[in-house]
Amino acid sequence: MPTIFALADFVVLAGAFDQCGLRINETFAAGRPAIVTRTYGVANELVLDGENGFIVKQGDIDALTDRIALLAADAALQERLSKNAASTFVTGPTALFATNLLDLAESLAGARSRADSR
């Protein structure tokens, strides 16, 4: 998906909810900014309003279209947000997520081993 997202100038994810933010990671891996709704799971965690994308209120069509028009018309803004998006992907919580996932797997494996030895 990052290859496909790289073909776009930016990505709009205006759904009502997305808990894990996989699309944002793919978007940022492609070095593209994103416009998301506040109910999107990564709003204010990965997507920082005005830094690497924009956050709009769910259902606020006027705000959504304003941000789309702004980003589409301003090449310098697109470039700045794109650089920040790529940087967010490199330095963001991806490593933390991987570490937590490995810790969880080890914890579950340890609990299973203890249960099997009983």
C-alpha positions as CSV (number, residue, x, y, z in Angstrom):
1,M,0.0,0.0,0.0
2,P,2.8,2.6,0.6
3,T,3.6,2.3,-3.1
4,I,0.1,3.1,-4.0
5,F,-0.2,5.9,-1.5
6,A,3.1,7.4,-2.9
7,L,1.2,8.0,-6.1
8,A,-1.2,10.5,-4.2
9,D,-0.4,14.0,-3.1
10,F,-2.1,13.2,0.3
11,V,-4.5,10.7,1.7
12,V,-8.0,11.4,3.1
13,L,-9.3,9.0,5.8
14,A,-12.7,10.4,6.8
15,G,-14.3,7.3,8.2
16,A,-16.1,7.2,11.5
17,F,-13.6,4.9,13.2
18,D,-10.3,3.1,12.8
19,Q,-8.7,1.7,15.9
20,C,-5.3,0.5,14.7
21,G,-4.2,3.2,12.2
22,L,-2.6,0.8,9.7
23,R,-3.5,3.1,6.8
24,I,-1.8,6.0,8.5
25,N,1.4,4.1,9.0
26,E,1.3,3.1,5.3
27,T,0.5,6.7,4.3
28,F,3.4,8.1,6.4
29,A,5.7,5.3,5.1
30,A,5.0,6.7,1.6
31,G,5.8,10.2,2.9
32,R,2.3,11.5,2.4
33,P,0.3,13.7,4.8
34,A,-3.2,12.6,5.8
35,I,-6.5,14.2,6.6
36,V,-8.4,12.3,9.2
37,T,-11.4,12.7,11.4
38,R,-11.1,13.1,15.2
39,T,-12.7,9.7,15.7
40,Y,-9.9,8.0,13.7
41,G,-7.8,6.0,16.2
42,V,-4.6,7.9,15.5
43,A,-5.8,11.4,15.6
44,N,-3.5,13.4,17.9
45,E,-1.3,10.3,18.3
46,L,0.2,9.9,14.9
47,V,-1.6,12.5,12.9
48,L,-0.8,15.9,14.4
49,D,-3.0,18.7,13.1
50,G,-1.0,21.1,11.0
51,E,2.3,19.1,11.5
52,N,2.0,16.0,9.3
53,G,-1.7,16.3,8.3
54,F,-5.0,17.6,9.4
55,I,-7.7,16.5,11.8
56,V,-11.3,17.4,11.3
57,K,-14.5,16.8,13.2
58,Q,-16.4,13.7,12.1
59,G,-19.3,14.8,9.8
60,D,-17.9,18.4,9.3
61,I,-18.0,18.3,5.5
62,D,-17.1,22.0,5.3
63,A,-13.9,21.6,7.4
64,L,-13.0,18.4,5.4
65,T,-13.4,20.1,2.0
66,D,-11.6,23.2,3.3
67,R,-8.6,21.1,4.3
68,I,-8.6,19.1,1.1
69,A,-8.7,22.3,-1.0
70,L,-6.0,23.9,1.1
71,L,-3.6,21.0,0.8
72,A,-4.4,20.5,-2.9
73,A,-3.6,24.2,-3.6
74,D,-0.5,24.8,-1.5
75,A,2.5,22.9,-2.8
76,A,4.8,24.3,-0.1
77,L,2.4,23.1,2.7
78,Q,2.1,19.7,1.0
79,E,5.9,19.4,1.0
80,R,6.3,20.4,4.6
81,L,3.6,18.0,5.8
82,S,5.0,15.3,3.6
83,K,8.5,15.6,5.2
84,N,7.0,15.6,8.7
85,A,4.8,12.5,7.8
86,A,7.8,10.6,6.6
87,S,9.7,11.6,9.8
88,T,6.8,10.6,12.0
89,F,6.8,7.1,10.4
90,V,10.6,6.7,11.1
91,T,10.6,8.0,14.6
92,G,7.0,7.3,15.6
93,P,5.5,4.5,17.7
94,T,6.1,1.7,15.3
95,A,9.1,0.4,17.3
96,L,7.1,0.7,20.5
97,F,4.2,-1.2,19.0
98,A,6.6,-4.0,17.9
99,T,8.2,-4.1,21.3
100,N,4.9,-4.3,23.1
101,L,3.7,-7.0,20.7
102,L,6.8,-9.1,21.4
103,D,6.4,-8.6,25.1
104,L,2.8,-9.8,24.9
105,A,3.8,-12.9,22.8
106,E,6.5,-13.8,25.4
107,S,4.1,-13.3,28.2
108,L,1.5,-15.5,26.6
109,A,4.1,-18.1,25.8
110,G,5.3,-18.1,29.4
111,A,1.7,-18.5,30.7
112,R,1.1,-21.3,28.4
113,S,4.3,-23.1,29.4
114,R,3.3,-22.8,33.1
115,A,-0.1,-24.1,32.4
116,D,1.3,-27.1,30.4
117,S,3.6,-28.0,33.2
118,R,0.8,-28.4,35.7
